[in-house]
Amino acid sequence: MKTIKDLNIDNKKVIIRCDFNVPIKDNKIIDDTRIASALETINYCLKRNCKIILLSHLGRIKEEKDLENNDLYPISIHLSKLLNKKVMFSKTTRGKELESMIDNMNNKDIILVQNTRYEDLFDKKESKNDFELGKYWASLGDFFINDAFGTIHRAHASNVGIASNIPSAIGFLVEKELNALSSLNVPDKPFIVLLGGSKVSDKIGVIEKLVLKADKILIGGGMAFTFLKAKNFEIGKSLLDEESLDFCKNILKNYSDKIILPVDFAVTNDFNNEEDYRQKDIKDFSINEMGLDIGNKTKTLFENHLKEANLVLWNGPLGVYEFDKYRKNTDEILKFIVNNNIKTILGGGDIVAAATTAGYKDKVFHASTGGGATLEYLEGKKLPGLEVIK
């Protein structure tokens, strides 16, 4: 795979596709992990006297009111602080104003262009990889660097569209992601997979691939209840992915020695953060109860498997992490992994957010910045943002 180091970018205009799709509330950035992850590639370009043009999306744009809520201007302010250098901001995604700003750039100047998905407001030109839009953005620079792993599984105008028109390579962040995830191709044994999150259907492809490689797959989160239902347990009002029941039955039938399910849960009657919960074995569930976190016995069960691992892949929290009361065992197992120096890859999305909140993100072997991209990589799917560079 061609990387940024393979291109002669000295004194050139370099377009970098970043992933600045970060949570923002009241114009304040809640978690800047993805912004900080782009710094290595940006600083590399600065050292080579490049004129740097940054592109990113933020949120989804379906109607006019989405524009204001997904403005990239706060990112430019935060990025300026991280770089200790002014990052200019273009309010437009194309046109004379943007072109004039680029024409007047000096070496080492940085421009952040407005949210690429502003182009989705009419005809979804960004998300549908509009040919003319990709060609236009490519015309603004000499080289293109894709450093947005979180969108590398999408064929958009701001990645595939640009890379189809000018010399391109991947940045340091994408390179790190691929190197870390490649360790899963032939994983060190014992290899333990820990899966949480809500729906089984989101992870069917991943389970089918990983069950062939893993020594054990530990299943928590809401998705555990579909597997338990497949074993004829009463799950009460707990989350059920009914369409995936047959899949769960087949996996359990064919790989019963590999699939480890929870034996108890933190149980309540209503889906909220106020009501008290109780610890309850799965065999004792009533029809009015729901499980919102794995229980203490399950935590111990999972830890006993994890301590034997030479490599762990973890995707998805084990409880309803947005509720303080049901974060406990996700945090406890993160702590256990870190304290026991177990080589662990966090597979993007909500589990990385959970690890960030709990202060463990930087203490594991690798925390992926991709959610869907990581899952599709693990499924063995071709990733358009990489294929075009290959």
Secondary structure by P-SEA (a helix, b strand, c coil): ccccccccccccbbbbbccccccccccccccaaaaaaaaaaaaaaaaaccbbbbbbcccccccaaaaaaccaaaaaaaaaaaacbbbbbbcccccaaaaaaaaaccccbbbbccccccccccccccccccaaaaaaaaaaccbbbbcccccccccccccaaaaacccccccaaaaaaaaaaaccccccccbbbbbbcccccccaaaaaaaaacccbbbbbccaaaaaaaaaccccccccccccaaaaaaaaaaaccccbbbbccccccccccccbbbbbbccccccccbbbccccaaaaaaaaaaaaaccbbbbccccccccccccaaaaaaaaaaaaaacccccccccaaaaaaaaaccccccccccccaaaaaaaaaccccaaaaaac
